[in-house]
C-alpha cells in the first residue's frame, strides 16, 4: 500500500494537468502542485503520529 499511494498521486497530478479536476482550489492546470503539497503534509503528519505512538 505504501508504494501504491505515490503512484496514484502521480497519476492524479498527471490527469489534473490534462483536464483540471474542478475541485475547490484545483480549477486551473497550474494548480497541480497543490496535490503534491497536500500529500507531503499528510505523510509528515503520519510519520509524526507513528513516532509519537511508538508504532
C-alpha positions as CSV (number, residue, x, y, z in Angstrom):
1,X,0.0,0.0,0.0
2,X,2.9,2.4,0.7
3,X,4.1,2.1,-2.9
4,X,0.6,2.4,-4.4
5,X,-0.2,5.8,-2.9
6,X,2.7,7.7,-4.6
7,X,1.8,6.2,-7.9
8,X,-1.8,7.1,-7.5
9,X,-0.8,10.7,-6.6
10,X,1.4,10.9,-9.7
11,X,-1.5,9.7,-11.9
12,X,-3.8,12.2,-10.2
13,X,-1.4,15.0,-10.9
14,X,-1.0,13.9,-14.5
15,X,-4.7,13.8,-15.0
16,X,-5.1,17.2,-13.5
17,X,-2.6,18.6,-16.0
18,X,-4.6,17.1,-18.8
19,X,-8.0,18.2,-17.5
20,X,-8.4,20.1,-14.3
21,X,-10.4,18.3,-11.6
22,X,-12.7,21.2,-10.8
23,X,-12.4,20.8,-7.1
24,X,-12.2,23.9,-4.9
25,X,-8.6,25.2,-5.2
26,X,-7.9,22.9,-8.2
27,X,-9.6,24.8,-11.0
28,X,-6.5,25.6,-13.2
29,X,-4.0,23.3,-14.7
30,X,-1.2,25.2,-12.9
31,X,-2.7,24.1,-9.5
32,X,-1.3,20.5,-9.8
33,X,1.4,21.3,-7.3
34,X,-1.2,21.7,-4.6
35,X,-1.8,17.9,-4.8
36,X,1.8,17.2,-4.0
37,X,1.9,19.7,-1.1
38,X,-1.2,18.1,0.4
39,X,0.4,14.6,0.0
40,X,3.6,15.7,1.7
41,X,1.7,17.2,4.6
42,X,-0.3,14.0,5.1
43,X,2.9,12.0,5.0
44,X,4.5,14.2,7.6
45,X,1.5,14.0,9.9
46,X,1.5,10.2,9.6
47,X,5.2,10.0,10.4
48,X,4.8,12.3,13.4
49,X,1.9,10.3,14.7
50,X,3.7,7.0,14.3
51,X,6.8,8.3,16.1
52,X,4.6,9.7,18.9
53,X,2.7,6.5,19.4
54,X,5.7,4.2,19.0
55,X,4.4,2.0,16.2
